Amino acid sequence: MDRRKLQRVALLAGLLFLILLAIGTLLHAAGEAVKEEDQQKLGALVREHPEYEDSYARIMGGDAPNETADLGEQIMEKYGYNARDGGAYRAVRQYLFLAGGILAGGVAAASLAVLLALRAQKKAEEERERLGESIEELRLREEGARERLVREEQETKSLVTDISHQLKTPIAALRMSLEIKETTELTEEEKKEWSGRELEEVGKLEELLNSFTQLSKLEADMIQIRPRMEEIRGTLAGAVGAVYMKAFRRGIDLSLEESEDRRIPHDPKWTREAFANILDNAVKYSPENTSVTVRVSWLASAVMIEFEDQGIGVPQEEAHRIFQRFYRGNARQVQEGEGAGVGLYLARRILEAQGGTICVKRGRRGGSDFIVTLPYNSVMHSVSVL
Amino acid sequence: MKPILETIDLVKYYGSGSSVVKAIDHTDLAIWRGEFTAIVGRSGSGKSTLLHMLGGLDRPDSGKVLIEGKDIFKLKEERLAVFRRRKIGFVFQSYNLVPSLNVWENIVLPIGLDGRKVDREFVMGIIRRIGMEDKLHALPSTLSGGQQQRAAIARALAARPAIILADEPTGNLDSKNELDVISLLKSCVSEYGQTLVMITHDETIAQMADRMILIEDGKVVSA
């Protein structure tokens, strides 16, 4: 029994005691009134007829035969009196009414108190149930987060296998080229061609290594997103700058359309990295002499950034998978090109960690339109991507 | 780990004889905690019926719906209503805001119905997030479709249910408002650690989900 409950029981017991005390006092007072009247009557009778003193005292003392009540009533009626009008009778009636009132009031108050107590108890029980549910909810959420961590850890283990597998192809090509140069008589022109291919393979290796470095940072929880208020176009311009030369070499026109600029909460460094990954992907899978356009629009609760190209596009059935880790498209250009299926996955993780989203649609001029959103008001504390 | 939401051999047919419509045809499904699942399918594929069953709004002919391992159709009607109110938030295509209540009153309505105190700071956080601090006293009829849907999302989030079920939430919106609303739903749900199940016919939206479930003729074709 807790303290509050004990208090309530004590209060109820006290109330009951008070009621009984009041009723007892009233009944005692009523008895006193009857006694006083009897004594008064005895006194008056004896004063008028002192000679009958002993018989009056005997009768008033309680020795009155039962059948004399009828006679008494008849005499009262004869002289026009009514016993109910007598002083003692009136006093007793008043006292009884008072006692009845107190009893009824007390019972009503007690039932009200019990009712209130029951309701309070029910409410407390509901509150306890709800609290229990919230605790369970929290526990389950934590469990979910832990499960995800375990799952991702297992995936990381397969990362090593994947990386070595990805590195095999360019290394085998390099080895073959070197062996051919070693063992075969080649003309200067042929030698030059093989060297060109070797350089290409080294390029692929570099690119792979780059992706893996980013990925390992992500998996090792080294990417910390620290949002701060910054102009979003500044971040975008940085990303455009990072891929500009690559686009230029392939004759791809990379442009950031004019628009209003605003400060929104984001981590400039990593968001630039995400944007650069999307742009790099667009440039990589676009034919020469096409264009990649970046467009900024302001929605009700988020900024929308579109990266539209005239490249090979993303088939509808692959669209929801290109943001998965290590996923590489089935198209020939994707399979032959360098890449580890990391860039877009990383971009998604960085954007989502800031409350943003990414998706891809078919572009208006063929190719694809990658659409990114970042909210104006998001969680402003730093979050780890993992 | 157990799924937060599960269907076991769920069946719901409409009509009878040769005109029977198999809205849900022996469907088994598992949705995991914290996941954003998109249920995709053509109109008439049984998606909405499925969502209504998941939320306990409609009873199946046979089979079970388990929420956190509990068979919700074994609950008495009254208990089911309470369970639904606490565990599930709904977002509908038609917003379903109460026309005579203003934005704030609509948002805190489910909390009041559950007899709980309103955590003003938490609810204001959501309202700031949806960008409607200046519309608190506006009636739904004075708002645009996008604003109404954002208010409806805030209403679903404010009661902090474990699960949010959204039925074509952007069906009545243009593409910019659609993107705004979806990104809002997605990021809020992950910020507050909730589970989101969304019905859509739009595959672009489905891309943003962690998982896509394709429904055809009342059956799960791919998950």
Chai-1 contact restraints between the chains, C-beta under 6 A:
chainA,res_idxA,chainB,res_idxB,connection_type,confidence,min_distance_angstrom,max_distance_angstrom,comment,restraint_id
A,E137,B,A162,contact,1.0,0.0,6.0,A-B,restraint_1
A,R141,B,G193,contact,1.0,0.0,6.0,A-B,restraint_2
A,G144,B,R33,contact,1.0,0.0,6.0,A-B,restraint_3
A,G144,B,G34,contact,1.0,0.0,6.0,A-B,restraint_4
A,E147,B,M1,contact,1.0,0.0,6.0,A-B,restraint_5
A,L299,B,K176,contact,1.0,0.0,6.0,A-B,restraint_6
A,L299,B,D180,contact,1.0,0.0,6.0,A-B,restraint_7
A,A300,B,G131,contact,1.0,0.0,6.0,A-B,restraint_8
A,A300,B,G146,contact,1.0,0.0,6.0,A-B,restraint_9
A,A300,B,D180,contact,1.0,0.0,6.0,A-B,restraint_10
A,S301,B,I130,contact,1.0,0.0,6.0,A-B,restraint_11
A,S301,B,G131,contact,1.0,0.0,6.0,A-B,restraint_12
A,S301,B,D180,contact,1.0,0.0,6.0,A-B,restraint_13
A,S301,B,L184,contact,1.0,0.0,6.0,A-B,restraint_14
A,A302,B,D180,contact,1.0,0.0,6.0,A-B,restraint_15
A,A302,B,S183,contact,1.0,0.0,6.0,A-B,restraint_16
A,A319,B,Q207,contact,1.0,0.0,6.0,A-B,restraint_17
A,H320,B,Q207,contact,1.0,0.0,6.0,A-B,restraint_18
A,H320,B,M212,contact,1.0,0.0,6.0,A-B,restraint_19
A,G355,B,S187,contact,1.0,0.0,6.0,A-B,restraint_20
A,T357,B,S183,contact,1.0,0.0,6.0,A-B,restraint_21
A,T357,B,K186,contact,1.0,0.0,6.0,A-B,restraint_22
A,T357,B,M208,contact,1.0,0.0,6.0,A-B,restraint_23
A,C359,B,T204,contact,1.0,0.0,6.0,A-B,restraint_24
A,C359,B,Q207,contact,1.0,0.0,6.0,A-B,restraint_25
A,C359,B,M208,contact,1.0,0.0,6.0,A-B,restraint_26
A,K361,B,T204,contact,1.0,0.0,6.0,A-B,restraint_27
A,T373,B,S183,contact,1.0,0.0,6.0,A-B,restraint_28
A,N377,B,R128,contact,1.0,0.0,6.0,A-B,restraint_29
A,N377,B,R129,contact,1.0,0.0,6.0,A-B,restraint_30
A,V379,B,E191,contact,1.0,0.0,6.0,A-B,restraint_31
